[in-house]
Amino acid sequence: QVQLVESGGGLVQAGGSLRLSCVVSGNTFSASEMGWYRQPPGRQRELVASVSSGSRTNYADSVKGRFTISRDNAQNTVYLQMNNLSPEDTAVYYCNAKRTGLFGYNYWGQGTQVTVSS
């Protein structure tokens, strides 16, 4: 059973920083594309950033230059460093692990709340 456990959310003032972490149990991490998604209040879940098994990164336009995704395969952990936060970044942030193909999978964490005050 694969589990994803996020941490690092909280309340921060505009302009501040937070670092989210997601630890993945099991032996799927190194082969997984890892992603951070967020769901603002009243809106759909959206991709924030992803990092492939080969460490290729992808970012939503709204976070480019402010957020950095990284992975540590030795620790089965993916991080999201969030700088210069704004109230528009307020959302529940979810960690995702997926792999396409015959033995594909798609796992989600339980989410962590990030609230940015103005």
Buried (B, 14 or more C-beta within 10 A) or exposed (E): EEEBBBEBBEEBEEEBEBBBBBBBEEEBBEEBBBBBBBBBEEEEBEBBBBBEBEEEEBBBEEBEEBBBBBBEEEEBBBBBBBBEBEEEBBBBBBBBBBBEEEEEEEBBBEBBEBBBEE
